[in-house]
Amino acid sequence: MLRPFDASEVSEKTASGIIIPDTVSKEKPEQGEVIAVGDGKWLDGKKIPLSVKVGDKVVFSKYGYDEVKYKGEEYYILKEESILAVIK
């Protein structure tokens, strides 16, 4: 589960200096912070641990999540395969 960043938390400029236009920032952000992870996934009878951990900031697929509300906050639930990158 992750908490999506709001527009103020998404950078308007990348680390390499590329400026992101306003038209992109008006869409829902595809970045967020991991707030909970499961135990892992089963593959061929063996449990494989997840590669992301709580606190990681990630970029995720635009349509690869389900929205849930908990205590008035919006969260996304997604599979690890929908995470495109971990932001360091």
N, C-alpha and C positions, 0 to 999 in steps of 0.2 A: 504494500500500500504506500502511496506517496501523496504528499501535499503539493499540489501544483503551485508554482510561483505566480504571483500576481504581476501585472505589467511593470510595477515599480522595481521588482526584483530581477527582471530580465534585462540584461545589459543591452544598451543601444549601440554598443561598439564591441567588436570582438577583441580578443587579446592581441591579435595581429594588426588591429587598426581598421578593420572593415566596418563601415557604418551601416547599420541595419535601418532601412527606411521605415517611416511611420506606418505605412500600409501593412507591413508585417506585424508591427507591434499591436495593431487593433484586433488581431485574431487571438484565440485562446493560446496561451503560452504552452509550449511543448517541452517545458523544463520543470523540474520539481525536485523535492528532497524526499528521500526514502525514509519513512517513519516506522515501517514494520516489514519484516520478511518472514517467510515460512521456513520450514525445516530443510527444504530442498526438494528435489524431484527424484522419482524412481525411474531408472533406466536399466533394463535387462536384469532386474532383481537387485540392483544396488542403488543406494541412495547417493545422489550427487548433490553436494552442497551448492548453494547459490553463490554467484560471484559478486553480487552487490550486498552492501550491509547498511544498517541503519545509519543515517547521517550523510550518505552519499548524495551528491547532487547529480542528476542525470538528465539526459535528453531522451525523449521517448517518441514512439511512432504516433502520428496525429490521430489515427483511428484505432489504436491498439489497446484501449482501456475502457473500463466501465466506471461511471461516475456514481459515487455514493455520498450521502450526507450523514454526518455523525456529530451530534451536539452543535448543530448549526454551521459546521465547517464542511467544505467540499473536499473530498479525497478521490483519488483514482486508484482502482485496483487493476493491475496488469500482470501479464506473464513476463518472465525475465527476457523472453525472446523479443518483446516489444521495446526493450531498452536499447537504444542505439549507441549511447556513449555515456561514460562517467566523466563528469567535469572535475578536473583537478585544480 
